[in-house]
Amino acid sequence: MENIGSGRGRTFQIAGSRLPDCMHACGSCSPRRLVTVSFACASLTDEAESCPMSYRCMCNSKSYPIP
């Protein structure tokens, strides 16, 4: 959960997921950017299928895994 503020002694939090942080993935390399890696799904049926997705950090044409 992420703290977003407080009011009258209470802390408000947002539940759910957020995009990964690329800050520590490639050390001091700059400029870095978060990229989405998607995989093609082969489906044998007509049903919708969710495909896996992952994120990587790109810096100077190199790809780094996000810890």
Buried (B, 14 or more C-beta within 10 A) or exposed (E): EEEEEEEEEEEEEEEEEEEBEBEEBBEEEEEBEBEEEEEEEEEEEEEEEEEEEEBBBBBEEEEBEBE
